[in-house]
């Protein structure tokens, strides 16, 4: 279905470095990233342009724009979001959404990767010492930094050397007693994020190669996680995952797979009755 077809990777931040080899090897497609593709028009991490749509709407729009501009009927795009982990509230998380669109076969396949592997952080600093401490904590200079004043008017992105960091900090300190420092979350300046994107791309490939048992359409994946794994002691239902519901986006065939995490009962410590 995909062999020898051309696939566009909608990115301006070099994500093709991890996506291209995987897809060319596994699907036999010919990948490319368009020159001067402006993904910033859909929103920037630094806030100059607000992302108005949801992650899903943004990543789909990004993919379709690239496919239209390059006259390509096969495309991939990714969109990252950063903030507090939805369960581990004190921890930062990177959520990567990847989409694969095949106009020829009317396919849209999406995966979501939520990872604690991120250096995402921001702070207001009042001295060079505070800035340097932040930089070291953020894995600088292998990971880029962003400096900006409190009004977001003077902004310096993609800083990757101690010399440049000092120069840009001095410029801001001339006019400000404090300023904001952020980790640069664009993929080409953030190797940790690039690894998460690579992991998501592997998951996307796995889902593409998962075929519907009924009609053999690619993308047969989980559409719902069903809770209710029984407690080992009292056998009452817990909030833990009991099964995954798979569905074909073409023929709508459904299949429930029980015990996806490899266990048929839950530890009583997670039971609302045994450990209220």
C-alpha positions in Angstrom: 0.0 0.0 0.0 2.8 2.4 0.8 6.0 1.0 -0.9 7.8 3.4 -3.2 5.4 6.3 -2.5 6.6 9.7 -1.5 5.9 10.9 2.0 6.2 14.5 3.2 7.3 15.2 6.8 5.7 18.5 7.8 8.5 20.1 9.9 10.9 23.1 10.0 12.7 21.8 13.0 14.6 18.8 11.6 12.2 16.1 12.9 12.9 14.2 9.7 16.2 13.2 11.2 14.5 10.6 13.4 11.3 10.0 11.4 12.8 9.5 7.9 15.0 6.5 8.5 12.3 4.6 10.4 9.6 5.1 7.8 11.9 4.5 4.8 13.1 1.2 6.3 9.8 -0.1 7.6 7.3 1.1 4.9 9.5 1.5 1.9 8.4 5.1 1.3 10.6 8.0 0.1 10.6 10.7 2.7 11.4 14.4 2.4 10.9 17.6 4.5 9.8 20.7 2.5 12.1 23.7 2.3 11.0 26.8 4.3 7.9 25.2 5.7 6.4 27.7 8.2 5.0 25.7 11.1 5.2 28.8 13.3 2.1 30.2 11.6 0.1 27.7 13.7 1.6 28.8 17.0 5.0 29.1 18.7 6.3 27.8 22.1 7.5 31.3 23.0 4.0 32.9 22.6 4.6 35.4 19.8 1.9 33.5 17.9 -0.7 31.8 20.0 -1.8 28.2 19.1 -5.5 28.7 18.7 -6.5 25.1 18.0 -6.1 21.9 20.0 -3.1 19.7 19.6 -5.0 17.3 17.3 -6.5 20.1 15.2 -3.1 21.8 14.9 -1.1 18.6 13.9 -3.8 17.6 11.3 -3.8 21.1 9.8 0.0 21.2 9.7 0.1 17.8 7.9 -2.6 18.8 5.4 -0.9 22.2 4.6 2.4 20.4 3.9 0.7 17.8 1.7 -1.1 20.5 -0.3 2.0 22.7 -0.7 4.1 19.8 -2.0 1.3 18.0 -3.9 1.9 14.9 -1.9 -0.9 12.4 -0.9 1.1 10.9 2.0 2.2 12.9 5.0 3.3 12.9 8.7 3.3 15.7 11.2 3.9 16.0 14.9 2.9 18.5 17.6 4.3 18.8 21.1 2.8 20.1 24.3 4.6 20.7 27.6 3.5 21.2 31.2 2.6 19.3 34.3 2.0 15.6 34.0 -1.8 14.8 34.2 -1.3 12.4 37.1 2.1 13.2 38.6 1.3 16.9 39.2 4.7 17.9 40.4 6.5 16.5 37.4 6.9 18.0 33.9 5.8 16.0 30.9 6.2 16.1 27.1 3.1 15.0 25.1 3.8 14.3 21.4 1.0 13.8 19.0 1.9 12.2 15.6 -0.4 11.9 12.6 -0.1 9.9 9.4 -2.4 10.8 6.6 -2.9 8.9 3.4 -5.3 10.8 1.0 -5.2 8.0 -1.6 -6.6 5.4 0.8 -8.5 7.8 3.0 -6.5 6.9 6.1 -5.7 9.0 9.2 -3.7 7.3 11.9 -2.8 9.1 15.2 -0.6 8.2 18.2 0.0 10.0 21.4 3.2 9.6 23.5 3.3 11.0 27.0 6.8 11.1 28.5 8.4 12.3 31.7 11.7 12.5 29.8 11.9 16.3 29.3 13.9 19.3 30.5 11.0 21.6 30.1 11.4 24.5 32.5 11.1 28.3 32.8 12.2 30.9 35.4 12.7 34.6 36.1 16.3 35.3 36.9 17.8 38.3 38.6 21.5 37.6 38.3 24.1 35.8 36.1 24.5 33.2 38.9 20.8 32.3 38.8 20.9 32.1 34.9 24.0 29.8 35.0 22.3 27.5 37.6 19.2 27.3 35.4 21.4 26.5 32.3 23.2 23.7 34.1 20.0 22.2 35.3 18.6 22.3 31.7 21.4 20.3 30.2 22.8 23.4 28.5 24.6 23.8 26.0 23.5 20.5 24.4 20.0 21.7 24.9 19.2 25.3 23.7 17.8 28.1 25.8 15.6 31.1 25.2 16.0 34.5 26.9 13.4 37.3 26.8 12.3 40.4 28.8 9.2 40.4 30.9 7.2 42.1 28.1 8.2 39.5 25.5 9.5 42.3 23.2 13.2 41.4 23.2 13.5 37.7 22.5 16.6 35.5 21.8 16.0 31.9 20.7 18.3 28.9 20.0 21.1 29.9 22.3 23.6 27.0 22.4 26.9 28.3 23.7 28.0 29.9 27.0 29.5 32.8 25.1 26.2 33.6 23.4 24.3 33.1 26.6 26.5 35.7 28.3 26.2 38.2 25.5 22.4 38.0 25.3 22.0 38.1 29.1 24.2 41.3 29.2 21.9 42.9 26.6 18.9 42.2 28.7 20.4 43.2 32.0 21.3 46.6 30.5 17.6 47.4 30.3 16.1 45.1 32.9 16.8 44.1 36.5 15.4 40.6 35.7 14.3 38.6 32.7 12.9 35.2 31.7 14.9 32.1 30.7 13.2 29.1 29.1 14.3 25.8 27.7 14.0 25.9 23.9 11.6 23.1 23.2 11.9 23.2 19.4 13.1 19.7 18.4 16.4 20.7 16.7 17.5 22.5 19.9 16.3 19.7 22.3 17.8 16.2 21.9 15.6 14.9 24.7 12.5 15.9 22.9 13.8 14.5 19.7 14.1 11.1 21.4 10.5 11.2 22.5 9.4 12.1 18.9 11.5 9.1 17.7 9.7 6.8 20.2 6.3 8.2 19.1 7.3 7.5 15.4 8.0 3.9 16.3 4.6 3.6 17.9 3.0 5.2 14.8 4.7 2.6 12.6 3.5 -0.2 14.8 -0.1 1.1 14.6 0.2 1.6 10.8 1.3 -2.1 10.5 -1.5 -3.3 12.7 -4.2 -4.5 10.3 -7.9 -5.0 10.9 -8.7 -8.7 11.2 -11.7 -8.2 9.0 -10.8 -5.9 6.1 -7.0 -5.7 6.5 -7.0 -1.9 6.7 -3.9 -0.4 8.5 -4.2 1.4 11.8 -6.2 -1.1 13.8 -5.6 0.4 17.2 -6.9 1.2 20.7 -9.8 3.6 20.8 -10.8 3.1 24.4 -9.2 1.8 27.7 -11.8 0.1 29.9 -11.2 0.2 33.7 -12.3 -2.5 36.1 -9.4 -4.8 36.7 -10.5 -6.9 39.8 -8.8 -6.6 43.1 -6.7 -9.6 44.1 -8.3 -9.9 47.5 -12.0 -8.8 47.3 -12.4 -9.2 43.5 -14.3 -5.8 43.3 -13.5 -3.6 40.3 -10.6 -1.1 40.6 -9.8 1.9 38.4 -7.0 0.0 36.8 -7.2 -1.0 33.1 -9.1 -4.2 32.5 -9.1 -4.2 28.7 -8.4 -2.3 25.5 -11.0 -1.8 22.8 -9.7 -1.9 19.3 -11.6 -0.5 16.3 -11.1 -0.3 12.5 -11.6 3.2 11.2 -12.9 1.8 7.9 -15.3 -1.1 8.6 -15.7 -0.3 12.3 -15.0 -3.9 13.4 -14.3 -3.9 17.1 -12.2 -6.3 19.3 -11.7 -6.2 23.0 -8.4 -7.4 24.4 -8.3 -8.2 28.1 -5.4 -7.7 30.5 -3.3 -5.5 28.3 -0.8 -4.9 31.1 -0.1 -8.6 31.6 -1.9 -9.0 34.9 -5.4 -10.4 35.7 -5.8 -8.9 39.2 -4.7 -5.6 40.8 -2.7 -5.1 44.0 -5.1 -4.4 46.9 -3.3 -1.2 47.6 -5.1 0.2 44.5 -8.5 -1.0 45.6 -11.0 1.6 47.0 -12.5 -1.1 49.3 -9.4 -2.8 50.6 -7.4 0.4 50.8 -9.9 3.2 51.1 
